[in-house]
Amino acid sequence: MTAPNFLIVCGVEDSAYPGSSLDAAEGMSLVFSRSGTKVWATDHVVDIGDYGVVIGHLFTRSQPSRRVFKLTPDEIFRIHGSSGSSLVRDFWGGYVAVVEATDGQLEIIRDPSGAIPVYWRSDGRRVYLATEMERAPFSREDGLRVDADLLTAHLFQPRHGGPETCIAGVRVLIPGHAMRLRAGAPSTHVLWSPWDHATKDANPRDYDPERFRSTVLDTISALGSCFHSVLIGASGGLDSSVVGAGLASSSARICGHTMVGEDADSDERAYAERVVSAFGMAWQIDHFSLEDIDIAAPVVSHVPVPFTAHYAQAIAAARDRAKGVRPIDAFFSGNGGDNVFCLMRSATPLVDRLVTWSSPSAIIRTTFDIAHLTGADIGTILRLTLSRLSKSGGSVHGSGDATFLDPRGLKRALDALPTHPWLEPPGAVRPGKLSHVRMIARAQGNDGFHSRRTHPPSIAPLLAQPIVELCLCIPSWAWISGGVDRSVARRAFRGTLPNAVLDRRSKGGPSGFMDQIYRHHERYVRASLEAGALRELGILDPAWPSTAPSISDESDPVAPRRLLSLVAAEHWARSWV
């Protein structure tokens, strides 16, 4: 089973798009045609009567969530009458919809979870929308090129450029937004915003453990039940374990998949075993291997921004091996869980307490929660809080990594970078809310490591609309209650997940494997960057490589991983030159 895939072309005048020489819609069927717009899709199509189609997975808002295969006449009437906006109010899921509005214009809608990518471009005659960048009209042969400023901004802070990508003229339809064509010109507008929920504080019942748990489990179970066989990344961490709990109540056959590295921090089998045993999953273990790394290739080739973590190549290769052992219909992960569950280790929750005029006892309680969570002393916490209170605004793009980037080019890129619409709050908001929304925005845009034409979908259920909406209502101080991170989620899943998982305060990862990759390829990495596309585009600091330490220099252990991210961007950029 492959992921939902589509191609939408607006401005088609002839009956056959767009000519016999192009195979853009190969493997798809024409599912809708109206007013010069044609829509092709693979499968997972729900008709909106005569008014359009939904491509992807659609569910009811009720609990238990029910997958929608056919809309009722009343539902079709509301969707058409609301020009599609009732889709985001009455349903949730992972979908793209094309809906005829009441004035006869077409709305192209991306669901708030962003589960299906929507890239678009215009050639002056037609507007094209698609899920990938591998075939016309989004191929390299179509004259597309790298935008140096946008690539610089992406390397500073990924996925904060709003609708822009790193390819000139190729944009993203933001989740929760709709596109409409007027006189052939595309315009976008908001149907769903995180601020619809972040500006409301939850009632205590909204993060009552039972209600929180039931919402999360129902959402994950509904998504899991769309597939016969699911492979879930099982790291033994909180987020992936929550996803495992939800899948356990679905109808899918589940197999946990754990990646293991050579160092102790990359071996989490002790925790993963507790989770797979608790839910009766099959379990497959694979090892990070240098043999699976192609340092001279883009990590992911079918996206308009560079994926900069080489360990993804090892995971992708391991998944392909797993497909040879058992059928797999979808890859599930806990991606985005830290963001949605508001993993925050700062004084921000105390700032939120003060600006909302909380009671003295509440302020003291949150102060000690921060001290317990971060290990900082009370004096340091108070100084940081007062400093934050005295600042007004700050960069809407947040902080980033400027290491080895040309300072002048970076300033120019950030000055010109459009603001992500989610980072434009409606008036004054608490700093913790802005941080939470920023984290969720950053989690968007990771569609996995595989082509949607050849592989099953990659699904991050913790980014689903019902979960995100619930979590956005919860104040920042609730997430650190008791001095532990993601406290609301930990409390809700007490008794459902193994205590060893809920009580762990550290998390391993592939950082050791990334260091191993760099040690093995150091000469190649440095040579590629010394005379490559990033230097030609003016993205690298002119002082580089004198500013880049050798691997033998242990004074800066993060530098090798930064150089690997740059060489990943280097080879992605070369593939577009």
C-alpha positions in Angstrom: 0.0 0.0 0.0 1.4 3.4 -1.0 0.6 6.8 0.6 -2.3 9.0 -0.8 -0.9 10.8 -3.8 -2.5 13.5 -6.0 -1.9 16.1 -8.7 -4.1 19.1 -9.2 -3.9 21.3 -12.2 -5.8 24.6 -12.4 -6.2 26.4 -15.7 -6.6 23.4 -17.9 -8.5 24.3 -21.1 -7.9 21.1 -23.1 -9.4 17.8 -22.3 -6.1 16.0 -21.9 -3.7 17.4 -19.4 -1.2 18.7 -20.1 0.2 16.8 -23.1 1.2 13.4 -24.1 4.9 14.0 -23.3 4.3 14.4 -19.6 3.6 11.6 -17.2 2.8 13.7 -14.1 -0.4 11.8 -13.4 1.0 8.4 -14.2 -0.5 5.8 -11.9 -3.4 8.1 -10.9 -7.0 8.3 -11.9 -8.9 11.5 -12.8 -11.3 11.9 -9.8 -12.7 15.4 -10.3 -12.9 18.0 -13.1 -14.6 21.4 -12.9 -14.1 24.9 -14.2 -10.7 24.3 -15.8 -9.4 22.3 -12.8 -8.5 18.6 -12.9 -7.7 16.4 -10.0 -5.9 13.1 -10.2 -5.4 10.8 -7.2 -4.2 7.3 -6.4 -6.8 6.0 -3.9 -8.5 7.0 -0.5 -11.0 9.3 -2.3 -14.2 10.4 -0.7 -16.7 12.1 -3.0 -18.4 15.4 -1.9 -21.3 14.7 -4.2 -21.0 16.8 -7.3 -19.0 19.5 -5.4 -15.5 18.0 -5.0 -13.4 15.3 -3.4 -11.5 14.5 -0.2 -8.2 12.7 -0.8 -6.9 10.9 2.2 -8.3 9.7 5.5 -11.4 11.4 7.0 -12.9 10.8 10.5 -15.9 12.0 12.5 -15.4 14.2 15.5 -17.4 11.9 17.8 -15.7 9.4 20.1 -15.1 6.8 19.1 -14.0 8.3 15.9 -15.4 6.7 12.8 -13.7 6.7 9.4 -15.8 8.3 6.7 -16.0 6.5 3.4 -19.2 8.2 2.2 -20.7 11.5 3.1 -24.4 12.0 3.9 -26.5 14.5 1.9 -26.6 16.8 4.9 -22.8 16.7 5.3 -22.3 17.4 1.6 -24.8 20.3 1.9 -22.8 21.8 4.8 -19.4 21.4 3.1 -20.6 23.0 -0.1 -22.6 25.7 1.8 -19.5 26.6 4.0 -17.1 26.6 1.0 -15.4 23.7 2.7 -14.8 25.2 6.1 -17.2 22.7 7.8 -14.6 20.0 7.0 -12.2 21.3 9.6 -15.0 21.9 12.1 -17.0 18.6 11.7 -14.2 16.2 10.8 -10.5 15.5 11.3 -8.0 13.4 9.5 -5.1 13.5 7.0 -6.5 14.8 3.8 -6.5 17.4 1.0 -9.9 18.5 -0.3 -11.1 20.2 -3.5 -14.5 21.8 -2.8 -16.7 23.9 -5.0 -17.7 27.0 -3.1 -21.1 28.6 -3.2 -19.9 31.2 -5.8 -18.7 28.4 -8.1 -15.0 28.9 -7.3 -12.9 26.0 -6.1 -11.3 25.8 -2.7 -8.2 23.5 -2.2 -7.9 22.7 1.5 -5.1 21.1 3.5 -6.2 19.6 6.8 -4.7 21.2 10.0 -2.5 18.2 10.8 -0.5 18.7 7.5 -0.5 14.9 7.1 -0.3 15.1 3.3 2.2 17.6 1.7 0.8 20.2 -0.7 3.5 21.9 -2.8 2.4 24.3 -5.4 3.8 26.5 -8.2 2.6 28.6 -11.2 4.1 28.8 -14.6 2.0 31.8 -15.5 -0.6 29.8 -17.3 -1.5 27.1 -14.9 -1.2 26.4 -11.1 0.0 23.0 -10.1 -0.3 21.3 -6.8 1.2 18.0 -5.9 2.6 15.8 -3.0 6.1 15.4 -4.3 8.9 16.9 -6.4 10.0 13.9 -8.4 8.0 14.4 -11.7 6.8 17.2 -13.9 5.7 19.8 -13.3 8.0 19.8 -10.2 11.0 18.1 -11.7 14.5 19.6 -12.2 13.8 19.6 -15.9 11.1 22.3 -15.3 13.8 24.9 -14.7 13.4 24.9 -10.9 16.4 26.2 -8.9 17.6 26.6 -5.4 16.8 29.9 -3.6 20.0 30.7 -1.6 18.4 33.0 0.9 15.6 30.5 1.7 18.1 27.7 2.0 20.2 29.8 4.4 17.1 30.5 6.5 16.2 26.8 6.5 19.7 25.9 7.7 19.4 28.4 10.5 16.0 27.2 11.6 14.2 24.5 9.6 10.5 24.8 8.6 10.0 28.4 9.9 9.7 30.0 6.5 6.0 29.8 6.3 4.8 29.0 2.8 8.2 29.2 1.2 10.5 26.3 0.4 14.1 26.2 -0.6 13.2 26.0 -4.3 12.4 29.3 -6.0 8.7 29.6 -6.9 7.7 26.4 -5.1 5.5 27.0 -2.1 3.7 25.1 0.6 0.0 25.3 1.4 0.1 25.8 5.1 -1.9 23.2 7.2 -5.4 24.5 8.0 -5.3 26.9 5.0 -7.2 26.9 1.7 -6.2 28.1 -1.8 -8.6 29.8 -4.2 -8.0 31.0 -7.7 -9.4 34.3 -8.8 -8.8 35.4 -12.4 -6.1 32.7 -12.5 -4.2 34.1 -9.6 -3.9 31.9 -6.5 -4.6 33.3 -3.0 -4.6 31.6 0.3 -6.7 32.1 3.5 -7.0 30.6 6.9 -9.7 28.0 7.8 -8.0 26.7 11.0 -5.4 28.4 13.2 -3.7 27.1 16.4 -4.7 30.5 17.9 -8.3 29.4 17.8 -7.4 27.1 20.6 -4.2 28.5 22.1 -5.9 31.7 23.2 -8.4 29.6 25.2 -7.4 28.1 28.6 -8.6 24.6 29.1 -11.1 23.9 31.9 -9.6 21.5 34.4 -11.6 18.8 32.8 -9.9 19.4 29.4 -6.7 18.0 30.8 -8.3 15.6 33.2 -6.1 12.5 32.9 -9.0 10.3 31.8 -10.3 12.7 29.1 -6.8 13.4 27.9 -6.0 9.7 27.6 -9.3 8.8 25.9 -8.8 11.6 23.3 -5.3 10.6 22.5 -6.0 6.8 22.4 -9.2 7.3 20.3 -7.3 9.4 17.7 -4.4 7.0 17.3 -6.6 3.9 17.3 -8.8 5.4 14.5 -5.7 6.1 12.4 -4.2 2.7 13.0 -7.5 0.9 12.1 -7.1 2.3 8.5 -4.3 -0.3 8.0 -3.9 -4.0 8.2 -0.3 -4.0 9.3 1.7 -1.2 10.9 5.4 -0.8 11.7 5.9 1.5 14.6 9.2 3.1 15.6 9.6 1.8 19.2 12.3 3.6 21.1 10.9 3.2 24.6 10.4 6.9 24.9 7.2 8.5 26.1 5.9 9.7 22.7 6.4 6.5 20.7 5.0 4.5 23.7 1.8 6.5 23.7 1.4 5.8 20.0 2.0 2.1 20.7 -0.8 2.2 23.4 -3.2 3.7 20.8 -2.3 1.2 18.1 -2.8 -1.6 20.6 -6.5 -0.8 20.7 -6.8 -0.6 16.9 -7.6 -3.4 14.5 -4.1 -3.3 12.9 -1.4 -5.9 13.4 1.5 -4.1 15.0 5.2 -4.6 14.9 7.6 -2.5 17.0 10.8 -1.5 15.2 13.8 -0.5 17.3 17.1 0.9 15.9 20.2 0.2 17.9 23.6 1.9 17.8 27.0 0.9 19.1 27.1 3.3 22.1 25.0 2.9 25.2 22.9 6.0 24.5 21.8 4.5 21.2 20.6 1.2 22.7 17.1 1.6 24.1 16.1 -2.1 23.9 15.6 -2.3 27.7 12.8 0.3 27.5 11.4 -0.7 24.1 11.1 -4.3 25.3 8.8 -3.3 28.2 6.5 -1.5 25.7 6.2 -4.2 23.1 5.6 -6.8 25.9 2.9 -4.6 27.5 1.0 -4.5 24.3 1.8 -7.9 22.8 3.5 -6.5 19.7 5.8 -8.4 17.4 9.3 -6.8 17.6 12.0 -6.3 15.1 15.5 -5.0 16.0 17.8 -3.4 13.5 21.2 -1.8 13.8 22.5 1.6 12.6 25.0 0.7 9.9 27.5 2.7 7.9 26.7 0.4 5.0 23.3 2.1 4.7 24.7 5.6 4.5 25.4 7.2 1.1 27.1 10.4 2.1 27.2 11.7 -1.4 23.4 11.5 -2.0 20.6 13.7 -0.7 19.2 12.1 2.5 15.7 12.5 1.0 15.4 13.5 -2.6 11.7 14.1 -3.2 11.2 17.3 -1.1 11.8 21.0 -1.8 13.9 21.4 1.4 16.9 19.4 2.5 16.5 16.7 5.1 19.8 17.0 7.0 19.9 13.9 9.3 21.9 11.1 7.7 20.6 8.5 10.2 17.3 8.7 8.3 19.0 6.7 5.5 19.8 3.9 7.9 16.2 3.9 9.2 14.8 3.9 5.6 17.1 0.9 4.7 16.0 -1.0 7.8 12.4 -0.4 7.0 12.9 -1.8 3.5 14.4 -4.9 5.1 11.5 -5.1 7.4 9.1 -5.1 4.4 10.8 -8.2 3.2 9.9 -10.0 6.4 6.3 -9.0 6.8 3.7 -6.9 4.9 3.7 -3.3 6.0 0.8 -0.9 5.2 2.0 2.2 7.2 5.0 3.5 9.2 3.9 5.1 12.5 6.1 7.1 14.8 6.0 9.4 17.9 7.4 12.3 15.8 6.2 15.6 17.0 5.3 14.4 20.5 7.8 16.5 22.3 6.3 19.5 20.4 2.7 18.8 21.0 3.2 17.7 24.6 5.1 21.0 25.1 8.5 19.8 26.2 9.8 23.0 27.8 12.8 23.5 30.0 12.9 27.2 30.7 11.5 29.9 32.9 8.7 30.6 30.5 6.0 28.9 32.6 6.8 31.2 35.5 6.6 34.2 33.1 3.1 32.9 32.1 2.1 32.7 35.8 3.1 36.3 36.4 1.5 37.8 33.4 -1.8 36.1 34.3 -1.7 37.3 37.8 -1.7 33.9 39.3 -1.9 33.4 43.1 1.3 33.6 45.2 1.0 29.9 46.0 0.7 29.0 42.3 3.8 31.2 41.4 5.8 29.5 44.2 4.7 26.1 43.1 5.7 26.7 39.4 9.1 28.2 40.5 10.0 25.0 42.4 8.7 22.9 39.5 11.2 24.7 37.2 14.0 24.3 39.7 13.3 20.6 40.0 13.0 20.1 36.2 16.0 22.1 35.1 18.3 21.9 38.1 18.7 25.7 38.2 18.7 27.5 41.5 15.9 29.9 42.5 18.0 33.0 42.0 18.9 32.1 38.4 15.2 31.3 37.6 14.1 34.6 39.0 16.7 36.6 37.1 15.8 34.8 33.8 12.1 35.5 34.5 12.6 39.2 35.1 14.8 39.4 32.0 12.1 37.8 29.9 9.4 40.1 31.4 11.5 43.2 30.5 11.8 42.2 26.9 9.1 43.1 24.4 8.6 40.9 21.4 11.8 39.4 20.0 12.5 37.6 16.7 9.3 36.1 15.4 11.5 33.4 13.8 13.0 32.4 17.2 16.5 31.2 17.8 18.5 29.0 15.4 21.9 27.7 14.5 24.1 30.2 12.7 27.2 28.0 12.9 29.3 28.2 9.7 26.8 30.3 7.9 27.7 33.7 6.3 26.6 36.3 8.8 25.7 38.9 6.2 23.8 36.4 4.1 22.0 35.1 7.1 20.8 38.5 8.1 19.6 39.3 4.6 17.8 35.9 4.4 16.0 36.4 7.8 15.1 40.0 7.0 13.4 38.8 3.8 11.9 35.6 5.3 8.0 35.7 5.3 6.6 35.1 8.8 4.9 31.8 9.3 1.2 32.7 9.6 1.0 30.6 12.8 3.5 32.9 14.4 1.4 35.9 14.1 -0.8 35.8 17.2 -4.0 37.8 17.5 -2.7 40.5 19.9 -0.8 40.0 23.1 -0.4 36.4 24.1 1.5 34.6 26.9 5.1 33.7 26.0 4.4 30.0 26.7 1.6 29.9 24.2 3.8 31.4 21.5 6.6 28.9 22.3 4.1 26.0 22.1 2.7 27.1 18.8 6.2 27.7 17.5 7.1 24.1 18.5 4.1 22.6 16.7 4.8 24.6 13.6 8.4 23.3 13.6 7.1 19.7 13.9 5.1 20.1 10.6 6.6 19.3 7.3 8.3 16.0 8.0 6.6 13.5 5.7 9.0 10.7 6.3 12.0 9.3 4.4 10.3 7.6 1.5 8.6 8.5 -1.8 4.8 8.4 -1.5 4.7 6.6 -4.9 6.7 3.6 -3.8 6.2 3.2 -0.1 3.5 3.1 2.6 2.6 6.4 4.3 4.6 7.7 7.2 2.1 8.8 9.9 2.8 10.9 13.0 -0.6 10.6 14.9 0.4 12.9 17.7 0.1 15.8 15.2 -3.6 14.9 14.5 -6.1 17.7 14.9 -8.0 16.5 18.0 -4.7 16.0 20.0 -3.2 19.3 18.9 -6.3 21.2 19.7 -6.6 19.7 23.2 -2.9 20.3 24.0 -2.9 23.9 22.8 -5.5 24.8 25.4 -3.4 23.5 28.3 -1.2 26.3 30.0 2.5 25.9 30.0 2.8 25.5 33.8 0.5 22.4 33.7 3.0 20.7 31.4 5.8 20.9 34.0 3.6 20.2 37.1 5.5 18.2 39.7 8.8 19.2 38.1 8.7 16.8 35.2 8.4 17.5 31.5 5.2 16.6 29.6 3.6 16.1 32.9 0.0 16.1 31.6 0.7 13.2 29.3 2.7 11.2 31.9 -0.1 11.5 34.4 -2.8 10.6 31.9 -1.0 7.4 30.9 -0.1 6.2 34.4 -1.4 2.7 34.6 -1.5 2.3 30.8 2.3 2.5 30.0 5.0 0.7 32.0 6.2 2.8 34.9 9.8 2.5 33.8 8.9 4.4 30.6 6.8 7.0 32.4 9.5 7.6 35.0 12.5 7.9 32.8 14.0 11.3 32.6 16.6 10.8 29.9 16.3 9.8 26.2 18.8 8.2 23.9 19.1 8.8 20.2 21.3 8.4 17.1 23.9 11.1 18.1 26.6 8.5 18.6 25.9 7.1 15.1 26.1 10.6 13.6 29.5 11.0 15.2 30.5 7.6 13.7 29.3 8.7 10.3 31.4 11.9 10.5 34.6 10.1 11.7 34.2 7.7 8.8 33.6 10.4 6.2 35.4 13.5 7.6 37.7 14.1 4.7 34.9 13.8 2.2 32.6 16.0 4.2 35.2 18.8 4.5 36.3 18.5 0.8 32.7 18.6 -0.4 32.0 21.9 1.5 35.3 23.6 0.6 34.3 23.6 -3.1 30.6 23.0 -3.4 27.2 24.4 -4.1 26.8 26.0 -0.7 30.0 28.0 -1.1 29.0 29.0 -4.7 25.6 30.2 -3.4 27.2 32.3 -0.7 25.7 30.4 2.1 28.9 29.3 3.9 30.9 31.6 6.2 33.8 32.9 4.0 36.1 32.1 6.9 35.2 28.4 6.7 37.0 25.9 6.9 39.4 27.6 9.3 36.5 28.0 11.7 35.6 24.3 11.6 37.5 22.1 14.1 38.8 18.7 13.2 37.1 15.6 14.7 40.2 15.3 16.9 39.3 18.6 18.5 36.9 17.6 21.3 36.3 21.1 22.4 33.1 21.4 20.3 31.4 18.0 20.0 28.4 19.5 18.2 30.4 20.8 15.2 30.7 17.4 13.5 27.0 17.0 13.4 26.6 20.5 12.1 29.0 19.7 9.3 27.0 16.6 8.5 23.8 18.6 8.2 25.6 21.1 5.9 27.0 18.3 3.6 23.4 16.9 3.5 22.2 20.3 2.3 25.2 20.4 -0.1 24.2 17.3 -1.9 20.5 18.2 -1.9 21.4 21.5 -3.5 23.7 19.9 -6.1 20.8 17.7 -7.2 18.9 20.8 -8.2 21.8 22.6 -10.0 
